[in-house]
């Protein structure tokens, strides 16, 4: 398998992994908010936003391989 094909597989895996974490972060932030831990929820939501941005970078990297 050539390097570019391996890179596609790696990037695709990282995107999927990141998306899964994003879902977990958002659900956890909801739970924190429901528990009255608004500042903690806010910090986790900020992290979720950063994760979303990093996932977009990975998607651009994957697309650029074409």
N, C-alpha and C positions, 0 to 999 in steps of 0.2 A: 504494500500500500504506500502510495506516495505521500509526501509531507502535507500537501494541500488537502488531500482527502482526510488525513488524520486530523488536520486543523479543523475541518468542518465538523467532524465527529466530536472533537473536544469542545468547540464553541457551542454546538447544539446541546451537548450535555450540560455545560455551564449555564446556558440560558434556561433550560428546564429546571435545573437545580435552583437558580436564582428566583424563578417564578414561584416555585414551591415555597421557598423561604418568605417571599413577599406575602403570600397568602397567610402563612403562619404569623408573620409580624402584624398584619392587619387584624387578624382574629384576636391576637394577644392584646393589642392596643384597645380593642373593643372591650375585652374582659377587664383590663385595667381601669378603663373609664367607668364601667359599670360598678367597679369596686370603689369608685371615688378617688382613684389615683390619677387625676387628670394630668399632672405634670409628667408622670411616668408615661402615660399614654401618649402625650404630646411628643416626648423624646423618641418613643418607639415609632410613632407615625413619621417623624422626621427621618429616622433610619430607613423606614419603608420607602420613603420618597427618594432617598439616595440610592437605595437598592434598585428601584425602578429606573433611575437614570443610568446606573451602571449596566443594567440589563440592556438598555437601549444602545449603549456603547458596544456591548457584545454582539447585538443584532447587526449593527453597522459593520463590525469586523467580519461577521459571517457573510453578509451581503457583498462586501468588497472582495471576497475570495472568488466570486463569479467572474 
